[in-house]
Amino acid sequence: MITIKDVLSIHSILIEQFGGTPGIRDEAGVESALARPFMSFENVELYPTPEEKASAILESIINRQ
C-alpha cells in the first residue's frame, strides 16, 4: 500500500525535476484516494486486482482536481 508519506516524497521529487508549486492542496483527499482501493462490501473487495487498485487511486486523484 502506498502511504501519504510516499506520495509527498514522490511529489517533492517531481517538483524538483519538473517544477511546479510545492505542497498538496487537499491532503485529506489524497488520503481518501489512497484508501479507496482497499474498500469492500460484504467482505468482498471492490477492487481485487492490482490494476483495479491502481485505477481506483488514479481516478480518485484525477476527479479531485
Order of alpha helices (4+ residues) and beta strands (2+ residues): alpha-alpha-beta-beta-alpha
